[in-house]
Amino acid sequence: MSDTPVDSLSFEQAMAELEQVVGKLERGDVALEESIALYERGALLKKRCETKLKEAEEKVAAITLDGDGNPTGLKPVEGM
């Protein structure tokens, strides 16, 4: 388990670490206290992945297209 703050991880880093956490929990070969710490870290990683996916979806949704379907720029995203 990494000591890197979850908020500084990219989507790919958070997903890779989340997969490791899930693997350890599924094997069940860790002590109770470590299982709890892994579960808590996993919950934070899951939230980070969801946040990064939402940000990406908003960026994609903000791309404007011209009449031929070519990207012309970005429109402002509401709430940002």
N, C-alpha and C positions, 0 to 999 in steps of 0.2 A: 504494500500500500504506500502510495506516494505522500510526502509531506507538503507537496505543492498546493497552494491555496486553490480551491476548486474554481473560484472566479477568474483565475488567470489561465485556465486550461482552454485550449481550442476544443471545438466539437469532437474532432478525431481523438484527441488526447483523453478527453473525458469519457468517450465511448469505449476506448480501449481499456481504460482503468476500470470502468464499470463492468466490462466483460470479465476482467480478472477477479473483481470482488464477487460477482455472481458465481463464478467457477469455484472459488474458495468456499463460499457459503453452501453451494450444492454438494461439494465433497464432504462437508461436515467434519473435517479433520482439524478444526480450530477450537480453542477453548471458548467458553461462554463469553467472557469479557471481550475477547478479540472478535467474536461473532457480532456482538453488539456494536463495537466500533466499526466493523466492516459494514454492517447494515446502515449505520448512520452516515458513513462516507458514501455508500451507494445511493442513499436517498438524495444527498447533495449533488452527486454526479448526475443522477437522473434529471434533477431539476435543471442543472446546467445544460444538459443536452436538449431538453425541451425549450429552454430559453434561446439557445443558439439556433435551433430549428425554426422557431417562431421569427427570429430576426431575419433569417434567410428567406422565409416565406414572404415576409413583408417587403424585403428588397425586390424579390421577383415580382410581387404584385405591383410594385411601384414603377416597373419598367413600362414606358409608354411606347406604342408602336405607331408607325405612320400608316397610310392607306395600303401600302404594299406589305405590311407586316414586319417592317424593319424597325429595330429599336431606334428611338430618337432621343431618348434621355430618360430622366427619372421624374416622376411626379412626386410632390410632397406626400409623405406618409402621415396620415392623421394621427394625432396623439404623440408625435415625436418632436 
